[in-house]
Amino acid sequence: MGIERVIGHIEGVPVGAVFHRRIDVQRAKLHRVNQRGISWLVDQDGSKVGDAIVLHGGYDDDEDNWELIRYTGASPDKDKAPDGTLLRNQSWSYEDNAALLLSYERGYPIRVIRGYKGDKRYSPINSYRYDGLYEITDVRTATSKRPAPDGSPIDICQFDLRRLPDRDQVQTSLEQRVLDVLAELDDEEDEEGFEQEAHEASLGESQDVERFPQSRSMRVRRLIRDTAVAKRIKQLYEGECQMCGLRLTGPDGKPYSEGAHIRPLGKPHHGPDVEPNILCLCPNCHVRLDIGGVVIDAEDWSVILRTELSGMTLLPKLTVKEGHRVHKDHLLYHRRYWEGRAPGEAL
């Protein structure tokens, strides 16, 4: 029996799941059709409501910033030139746009699938990936950046979407308990930080230094944030560290490595949990990256040592295999964050 298509998550399809073809996305019930960007289904009252969109290099007006998306509505084929240029204004009465608008009015979440032609900072290299639930926060009629072939302006239906919090991206009770652990750790760190700031204030010391999270908290996060995306990167490198070349194996012969986010997840960095932002590292190099002991040049992938290293050597350049697209924006964020900070201050 097939999986019933519904509003929200599809049972058995975790966030981060990858599909090699659009038809596979459709078969997983994430999207109703094989080609169009907007998916809809029939609600209980018989109305068509949007349930999913695909980001796959669509219109010039689309903007993808992971947590925030600006999405252009749809047009029938007769209203588009062969190269995709719009020939006339988009309409809110067109069924795809009307369905997405109704989901906005009813407060329904939207599944977001990213394709390989989307923004390279977040998109998979040769597949489609389910990236979870977003809410539509605003809609408007806007003027497209690209006019019609005759030079006349084109009105488009525009949607703003925001990614729902991590708590709404989980599908099992185990995942929910994991998030509860993270929340408790964050609360403990906030309380410890407040007490430390009060102590420093009483001593007249600076309160502007961001602190490195407790090692206990970091270990827990590494264990529970081993997502499907991170696992794919580790499998690609077969556990070999991209920064030093070390390949750790246990008594069972299986490799051990860690999926390291270049731009960290969560506040205040808001890094995406996507392949272009993840490295396969050994535990030592993961810590070096997290505390700013090393940074990576975004142009030639040179590994730049920022603190003394003893007992081992690093590779001169980051190893990057075919099929892994490390994006320079994430490397630049990491390097710029650490400029002017001493290793170990915080990340």
Secondary structure per residue as TSV (DSSP state, phi and psi in degrees):
chain	resnum	aa	ss	phi	psi
A	1	M	-	360.0	133.5
A	2	G	-	-72.8	161.6
A	3	I	-	-78.5	127.8
A	4	E	-	-70.5	134.3
A	5	R	-	-77.7	133.4
A	6	V	-	-140.7	171.8
A	7	I	S	-75.0	135.6
A	8	G	S	94.7	-156.3
A	9	H	-	-63.6	151.1
A	10	I	-	-100.7	126.2
A	11	E	T	-56.3	131.0
A	12	G	T	87.5	-0.6
A	13	V	-	-117.8	96.6
A	14	P	-	-74.0	154.2
A	15	V	T	-60.4	132.8
A	16	G	T	99.2	-5.9
A	17	A	-	-63.4	139.9
A	18	V	E	-112.1	142.2
A	19	F	E	-131.2	133.0
A	20	H	S	-79.0	-23.1
A	21	R	S	-135.9	158.3
A	22	R	H	-62.7	-34.1
A	23	I	H	-63.0	-30.1
A	24	D	H	-69.7	-35.5
A	25	V	H	-61.9	-43.4
A	26	Q	H	-65.5	-43.0
A	27	R	H	-64.7	-28.2
A	28	A	T	-78.6	0.4
A	29	K	T	69.7	16.2
A	30	L	S	-75.6	-29.4
A	31	H	-	-144.9	144.7
A	32	R	S	-80.5	-23.0
A	33	V	-	-131.9	169.3
A	34	N	S	-92.3	-12.6
A	35	Q	S	-124.1	-47.5
A	36	R	-	-70.6	157.2
A	37	G	S	-80.5	-32.9
A	38	I	E	-103.3	131.6
A	39	S	E	-109.7	146.0
A	40	W	E	-141.5	163.1
A	41	L	E	-139.7	171.1
A	42	V	E	-92.1	122.4
A	43	D	-	-76.5	175.7
A	44	Q	T	-61.0	-27.9
A	45	D	T	-91.6	6.8
A	46	G	S	91.9	-5.1
A	47	S	-	-80.1	150.4
A	48	K	E	-86.8	126.7
A	49	V	E	-126.9	142.2
A	50	G	E	-70.5	141.8
A	51	D	E	-128.6	-13.5
A	52	A	E	-162.6	153.9
A	53	I	E	-135.4	157.5
A	54	V	E	-116.6	128.6
A	55	L	E	-98.8	109.9
A	56	H	S	-147.4	48.2
A	57	G	S	66.9	47.9
A	58	G	-	-77.4	-104.5
A	59	Y	-	-92.1	157.8
A	60	D	T	-60.7	-26.2
A	61	D	T	-83.7	-7.4
A	62	D	-	-68.7	140.6
A	63	E	E	-135.1	130.1
A	64	D	E	-121.9	116.2
A	65	N	E	-125.3	36.2
A	66	W	T	63.0	-75.0
A	67	E	T	-74.5	-28.1
A	68	L	E	-122.3	133.2
A	69	I	E	-128.7	137.4
A	70	R	E	-112.6	118.7
A	71	Y	E	-121.3	134.4
A	72	T	E	-90.6	138.1
A	73	G	-	-66.4	-167.0
A	74	A	-	-112.8	162.3
A	75	S	-	-138.8	149.6
A	76	P	-	-66.3	155.6
A	77	D	G	-56.2	-33.7
A	78	K	G	-66.8	-16.9
A	79	D	G	-95.7	9.1
A	80	K	B	-127.6	143.2
A	81	A	-	-76.1	165.8
A	82	P	T	-54.7	-30.0
A	83	D	T	-87.1	5.7
A	84	G	S	93.2	-7.0
A	85	T	-	-62.9	133.5
A	86	L	B	-73.0	136.2
A	87	L	S	-95.3	-23.4
A	88	R	S	-151.1	170.7
A	89	N	-	-59.8	146.4
A	90	Q	-	-76.3	157.0
A	91	S	-	-123.6	138.0
A	92	W	T	-72.2	-14.2
A	93	S	T	-85.6	-13.8
A	94	Y	S	-60.8	135.0
A	95	E	H	-57.9	-37.1
A	96	D	H	-65.5	-46.2
A	97	N	H	-67.0	-40.5
A	98	A	H	-63.7	-38.1
A	99	A	H	-67.3	-42.5
A	100	L	H	-68.0	-37.2
A	101	L	H	-63.1	-40.2
A	102	L	H	-67.5	-34.8
A	103	S	H	-64.3	-36.2
A	104	Y	H	-62.1	-45.3
A	105	E	H	-67.1	-32.1
A	106	R	H	-93.5	-2.7
A	107	G	T	72.7	28.5
A	108	Y	-	-82.3	140.0
A	109	P	-	-74.6	157.2
A	110	I	E	-121.3	129.9
A	111	R	E	-74.8	137.1
A	112	V	E	-115.0	125.8
A	113	I	E	-115.8	126.5
A	114	R	E	-102.0	133.7
A	115	G	E	-105.0	170.7
A	116	Y	T	-70.1	-13.8
A	117	K	T	-92.4	4.5
A	118	G	S	-81.5	-166.7
A	119	D	-	-57.8	125.4
A	120	K	T	-68.7	-14.8
A	121	R	T	-68.4	-25.0
A	122	Y	T	-127.7	-14.6
A	123	S	S	-86.5	148.4
A	124	P	-	-67.3	161.4
A	125	I	S	-79.9	-31.3
A	126	N	S	-151.9	32.8
A	127	S	S	-154.6	-168.6
A	128	Y	E	-122.7	143.6
A	129	R	E	-134.6	134.1
A	130	Y	E	-81.1	118.7
A	131	D	E	-110.4	17.9
A	132	G	E	97.1	-165.3
A	133	L	E	-101.8	140.2
A	134	Y	E	-128.1	154.9
A	135	E	E	-109.9	143.5
A	136	I	E	-82.5	119.5
A	137	T	E	-100.3	-20.2
A	138	D	E	-162.9	153.1
A	139	V	E	-136.4	154.1
A	140	R	E	-164.5	161.8
A	141	T	E	-95.0	124.5
A	142	A	E	-127.7	164.3
A	143	T	E	-93.8	126.8
A	144	S	-	-66.9	149.0
A	145	K	S	-65.6	-27.7
A	146	R	S	-105.2	116.5
A	147	P	-	-73.2	172.5
A	148	A	-	-67.0	162.5
A	149	P	T	-53.6	-28.0
A	150	D	T	-86.9	3.3
A	151	G	S	92.1	-5.4
A	152	S	-	-76.9	147.9
A	153	P	-	-68.3	152.3
A	154	I	-	-120.6	127.4
A	155	D	E	-86.1	137.1
A	156	I	E	-125.4	155.4
A	157	C	E	-88.9	121.9
A	158	Q	E	-121.5	137.0
A	159	F	E	-124.0	135.1
A	160	D	E	-103.4	132.3
A	161	L	E	-126.6	147.7
A	162	R	E	-129.7	134.9
A	163	R	E	-66.6	135.1
A	164	L	-	-69.9	155.9
A	165	P	-	-58.9	160.3
A	166	D	G	-52.8	-36.7
A	167	R	G	-57.8	-30.5
A	168	D	G	-91.3	0.6
A	169	Q	G	-98.1	-1.4
A	170	V	-	-94.7	156.8
A	171	Q	-	-128.0	-5.6
A	172	T	S	-130.1	161.2
A	173	S	H	-65.9	-31.9
A	174	L	H	-64.2	-45.7
A	175	E	H	-61.3	-36.5
A	176	Q	H	-64.8	-40.6
A	177	R	H	-64.8	-36.5
A	178	V	H	-60.4	-45.0
A	179	L	H	-65.4	-34.2
A	180	D	H	-63.1	-39.7
A	181	V	H	-62.0	-45.3
A	182	L	H	-59.7	-43.0
A	183	A	H	-63.2	-41.0
A	184	E	H	-63.5	-41.9
A	185	L	H	-63.7	-41.7
A	186	D	H	-62.6	-40.7
A	187	D	H	-63.9	-40.8
A	188	E	H	-63.9	-42.0
A	189	E	H	-65.9	-39.3
A	190	D	H	-62.9	-42.3
A	191	E	H	-66.9	-43.0
A	192	E	H	-63.9	-40.4
A	193	G	H	-64.8	-39.2
A	194	F	H	-63.8	-44.7
A	195	E	H	-63.3	-39.8
A	196	Q	H	-67.0	-40.8
A	197	E	H	-63.4	-39.6
A	198	A	H	-63.5	-39.8
A	199	H	H	-65.0	-43.9
A	200	E	H	-65.6	-37.6
A	201	A	H	-63.0	-38.4
A	202	S	H	-67.0	-24.2
A	203	L	H	-94.4	-2.2
A	204	G	T	76.9	20.3
A	205	E	-	-89.7	164.4
A	206	S	-	-64.1	140.8
A	207	Q	S	-107.1	9.4
A	208	D	-	-93.8	-5.9
A	209	V	-	-79.4	123.2
A	210	E	-	-81.0	133.4
A	211	R	-	-97.6	150.5
A	212	F	-	-72.8	130.2
A	213	P	-	-59.0	154.7
A	214	Q	-	-59.2	141.7
A	215	S	H	-61.0	-34.3
A	216	R	H	-60.6	-44.6
A	217	S	H	-63.2	-40.7
A	218	M	H	-64.7	-40.7
A	219	R	H	-63.9	-42.7
A	220	V	H	-61.6	-44.9
A	221	R	H	-61.5	-39.6
A	222	R	H	-65.5	-34.2
A	223	L	H	-72.6	-40.0
A	224	I	H	-95.4	-7.5
A	225	R	T	-105.1	23.8
A	226	D	-	-80.2	76.6
A	227	T	-	-76.0	173.6
A	228	A	H	-58.9	-36.6
A	229	V	H	-66.0	-46.7
A	230	A	H	-63.1	-38.9
A	231	K	H	-62.3	-38.2
A	232	R	H	-64.5	-40.9
A	233	I	H	-64.6	-43.0
A	234	K	H	-64.5	-36.8
A	235	Q	H	-67.6	-36.5
A	236	L	H	-60.3	-40.6
A	237	Y	T	-93.0	0.9
A	238	E	T	51.9	36.7
A	239	G	T	81.8	2.8
A	240	E	B	-82.8	129.4
A	241	C	-	-67.0	129.0
A	242	Q	T	-71.6	-16.4
A	243	M	T	-101.3	-31.1
A	244	C	T	-126.1	-12.4
A	245	G	-	86.2	-1.5
A	246	L	-	-70.8	139.2
A	247	R	B	-126.1	104.9
A	248	L	E	-84.7	137.0
A	249	T	E	-131.2	148.0
A	250	G	-	-90.9	-179.4
A	251	P	T	-57.7	-25.3
A	252	D	T	-84.2	-0.3
A	253	G	S	84.7	-2.7
A	254	K	-	-84.1	139.2
A	255	P	E	-74.7	150.7
A	256	Y	E	-120.6	127.8
A	257	S	-	-150.2	175.0
A	258	E	E	-128.6	142.0
A	259	G	E	-84.3	111.0
A	260	A	E	-103.6	125.2
A	261	H	E	-84.6	125.6
A	262	I	S	-66.3	-54.7
A	263	R	S	-95.1	113.6
A	264	P	-	-60.6	152.2
A	265	L	S	-73.7	159.9
A	266	G	S	75.7	179.8
A	267	K	T	-70.6	145.3
A	268	P	T	-95.3	8.6
A	269	H	T	-90.5	-35.5
A	270	H	-	57.5	43.3
A	271	G	-	-72.1	150.0
A	272	P	-	-84.3	147.2
A	273	D	-	-91.0	72.0
A	274	V	S	-135.5	159.2
A	275	E	G	-54.1	-42.9
A	276	P	G	-65.9	-8.6
A	277	N	G	-113.3	11.5
A	278	I	E	-124.9	137.6
A	279	L	E	-117.9	152.4
A	280	C	E	-93.8	111.6
A	281	L	E	-130.6	154.5
A	282	C	-	-73.0	163.7
A	283	P	H	-57.0	-39.7
A	284	N	H	-63.5	-47.0
A	285	C	H	-69.0	-30.3
A	286	H	H	-61.3	-45.6
A	287	V	H	-63.9	-42.7
A	288	R	H	-58.2	-40.9
A	289	L	H	-65.9	-45.0
A	290	D	H	-64.9	-33.9
A	291	I	T	-99.4	8.0
A	292	G	T	77.3	17.5
A	293	G	S	-68.8	-24.5
A	294	V	E	-137.1	150.7
A	295	V	E	-130.9	165.3
A	296	I	E	-123.9	130.1
A	297	D	-	-66.9	130.0
A	298	A	T	-76.0	-15.5
A	299	E	T	-92.3	-44.4
A	300	D	T	-121.6	7.2
A	301	W	-	64.5	23.1
A	302	S	B	-65.6	137.2
A	303	V	E	-88.3	117.0
A	304	I	E	-106.5	115.6
A	305	L	E	-81.6	129.1
A	306	R	-	-111.5	-3.1
A	307	T	S	-147.4	160.3
A	308	E	-	-62.2	138.7
A	309	L	-	-125.5	129.6
A	310	S	-	-132.4	149.4
A	311	G	S	92.2	-13.2
A	312	M	-	-162.8	167.5
A	313	T	-	-122.0	153.3
A	314	L	-	-100.4	156.6
A	315	L	-	-69.2	150.6
A	316	P	S	-65.9	-29.9
A	317	K	B	-136.6	151.3
A	318	L	-	-62.4	132.1
A	319	T	-	-78.1	126.2
A	320	V	-	-131.6	116.7
A	321	K	-	-87.5	157.7
A	322	E	T	-60.3	134.5
A	323	G	T	99.8	-3.0
A	324	H	-	-124.9	112.4
A	325	R	-	-104.6	91.4
A	326	V	-	-75.4	125.8
A	327	H	-	-94.5	135.5
A	328	K	H	-65.9	-24.9
A	329	D	H	-61.8	-37.1
A	330	H	H	-71.6	-38.8
A	331	L	H	-64.3	-40.9
A	332	L	H	-64.3	-40.6
A	333	Y	H	-60.4	-47.5
A	334	H	H	-61.6	-45.5
A	335	R	H	-67.7	-43.2
A	336	R	H	-67.2	-33.6
A	337	Y	H	-60.6	-40.7
A	338	W	H	-85.4	-11.5
A	339	E	T	-62.3	124.4
A	340	G	T	85.9	-3.6
A	341	R	S	-109.3	145.6
A	342	A	-	-80.5	143.6
A	343	P	T	-53.0	133.8
A	344	G	T	95.3	-4.5
A	345	E	S	-62.5	-53.3
A	346	A	-	175.8	159.0
A	347	L	-	-156.4	360.0
